[in-house]
């Protein structure tokens, strides 16, 4: 299903390695690479003011602009195709927000172009351990820690894997990673699963 761009919808399961590109502020820039080590997505360092983020491709072309609704008790974000301009009557293509204000909470994602599709993100993004489910409760993407295959050692939280199931838009998934990073306060650990402590035990 194309949400952002068709070229990021893969026919087979795809693994992206995501790295934080700097550590000066919570939620600094990211770079995502495919299995061949080629850059696919990047987000330049956006500093202490993180109410608007821009996801770019490897050439620096803006794919998605993410803007935080202000004020928003549920930490609500909206995604816009391409570059968002204040003087244009541009409509968001999706919104993402914490499902609850109290205790452990999943993140709910609504697609405005498809009123029947609602995604839910559960797990612990701060520990790089969560999944994105569609409305049929099928896993569409998974975020987890990366293991160095040569040493069998788990890498730090600043390097992690995003596994995309066939047909799930990788640019959309990467946009959700940026939102999760902001909702979780950069490196803070916030449990997104209201029922379990480990998303790997979720169904």
C-alpha positions in Angstrom: 0.0 0.0 0.0 1.5 3.3 -1.1 1.2 6.0 1.6 4.2 8.2 0.8 6.0 6.9 -2.3 5.7 3.7 -4.4 9.5 3.3 -4.6 9.6 2.6 -0.8 7.0 -0.2 -1.0 9.0 -3.4 -1.2 7.8 -6.7 -2.6 9.8 -8.8 -0.1 10.6 -8.4 3.6 13.2 -5.6 3.9 15.6 -4.7 6.7 16.7 -1.1 7.3 19.6 -0.3 9.7 18.8 3.0 11.4 21.5 5.1 13.1 21.3 8.2 15.2 23.6 10.7 13.4 24.3 12.9 16.4 23.7 12.9 20.2 23.6 16.6 21.2 19.8 16.7 21.7 17.1 14.2 22.4 15.8 13.0 19.1 18.7 14.2 16.9 19.1 13.2 13.2 18.8 9.7 11.8 20.1 7.9 8.8 18.6 4.6 7.4 20.5 2.2 5.2 19.5 -0.9 3.3 21.1 -4.3 3.5 23.7 -3.2 0.9 24.8 -0.3 3.0 23.2 2.3 0.7 21.6 5.4 2.3 17.8 5.3 1.9 16.5 8.0 4.3 18.0 10.8 6.4 16.9 13.3 8.9 19.3 16.1 9.6 20.0 17.2 13.2 17.0 19.2 14.2 18.2 20.5 17.6 16.1 21.5 20.6 13.1 22.8 18.7 11.4 19.5 17.6 7.9 20.6 16.7 8.6 20.0 13.0 10.7 17.2 11.4 11.5 16.5 7.8 12.2 13.1 6.4 14.3 13.1 3.2 15.5 10.5 0.7 19.2 9.9 0.0 19.4 12.9 -2.3 17.9 15.4 0.2 14.4 15.5 -1.3 11.7 16.1 1.2 9.4 13.1 1.4 7.4 13.8 4.6 7.0 16.7 7.0 6.0 15.8 10.6 4.5 18.5 12.7 3.4 18.4 16.4 0.0 19.7 17.1 0.3 22.3 19.8 -1.1 22.2 22.4 -1.8 18.4 22.5 -2.2 16.4 25.7 -1.8 13.1 23.7 1.4 14.3 22.0 -0.3 14.3 18.6 1.7 14.5 15.4 0.5 15.0 11.8 2.3 13.9 8.7 2.2 15.9 5.4 3.5 14.8 2.0 6.6 16.7 0.9 7.5 20.1 2.3 4.8 21.6 4.6 4.3 25.3 4.0 2.3 27.5 6.4 0.7 29.6 3.7 -0.6 26.5 1.8 -3.9 24.8 2.5 -2.3 21.4 2.7 -4.0 18.5 4.4 -2.3 16.0 6.6 -2.2 12.4 5.3 -2.0 10.8 8.8 -2.0 11.5 12.5 -0.2 9.7 15.3 -0.9 10.1 19.1 -0.6 8.3 22.4 -3.7 6.3 23.0 -4.0 7.3 26.6 -2.8 10.0 29.0 -2.5 7.6 31.9 0.1 4.8 32.5 1.4 2.6 29.7 0.0 3.5 26.4 0.2 2.3 22.8 0.4 4.8 19.9 -2.6 5.1 17.5 -2.0 6.1 13.8 -4.9 7.1 11.6 -4.7 7.4 7.8 -6.9 10.2 6.6 -6.9 8.9 3.0 -8.3 5.6 4.2 -10.9 6.0 6.9 -11.0 2.3 7.6 -7.2 1.9 8.4 -5.9 2.5 11.8 -2.4 1.3 12.9 -1.3 0.6 16.4 2.2 0.7 17.7 3.0 -1.5 20.8 6.1 -2.3 22.7 9.0 -0.3 24.1 10.6 2.0 21.6 13.1 3.3 24.1 14.5 -0.2 24.2 14.1 -0.6 20.4 11.5 -3.3 20.8 8.1 -2.6 19.3 5.8 -3.5 16.4 3.4 -1.7 14.1 0.1 -3.5 13.6 -2.7 -2.8 11.1 -6.4 -2.8 11.9 -6.4 -6.6 11.3 -3.7 -7.0 14.0 -1.2 -8.2 11.4 2.4 -7.0 12.0 3.5 -4.6 9.3 6.8 -3.5 10.7 9.1 -4.3 13.6 11.7 -2.2 15.4 14.4 -4.1 17.3 18.0 -3.9 18.5 20.7 -4.8 15.9 23.2 -7.6 16.5 26.7 -7.5 15.0 26.7 -10.8 13.1 30.6 -11.0 13.2 30.7 -10.9 17.0 27.1 -11.8 18.0 27.1 -8.7 20.2 24.0 -6.5 20.5 24.7 -2.9 19.5 23.7 0.1 21.4 20.3 1.8 21.2 21.6 4.3 18.7 21.8 1.6 16.0 18.7 -0.5 15.4 16.7 -2.4 12.8 13.4 -1.6 11.1 12.0 -4.7 9.5 9.3 -3.9 6.8 6.8 -6.6 5.8 6.1 -6.9 2.1 3.9 -4.1 0.8 4.4 -1.7 3.8 5.6 1.8 2.9 9.1 2.2 4.2 8.9 6.0 4.2 5.8 5.9 6.2 7.4 3.5 8.7 10.4 5.8 9.0 8.1 8.7 9.7 6.6 6.8 12.5 10.0 6.1 13.9 10.6 9.8 14.1 7.3 10.3 15.9 8.1 7.5 18.3 11.4 9.1 19.1 9.8 12.4 20.0 6.9 10.8 22.0 9.5 8.9 23.9 11.7 11.9 24.6 14.7 10.8 22.6 16.3 8.0 24.7 13.7 7.8 27.3 12.0 4.4 27.9 8.2 4.6 27.6 6.2 1.4 27.4 3.8 1.6 24.5 2.2 -1.8 25.2 -0.7 -1.6 27.6 -0.8 -5.4 28.1 2.7 -6.8 28.0 6.2 -5.9 28.9 7.7 -7.3 25.7 6.2 -6.8 22.3 7.6 -10.1 21.1 5.0 -11.8 23.3 2.2 -9.7 21.7 -0.2 -11.1 19.2 
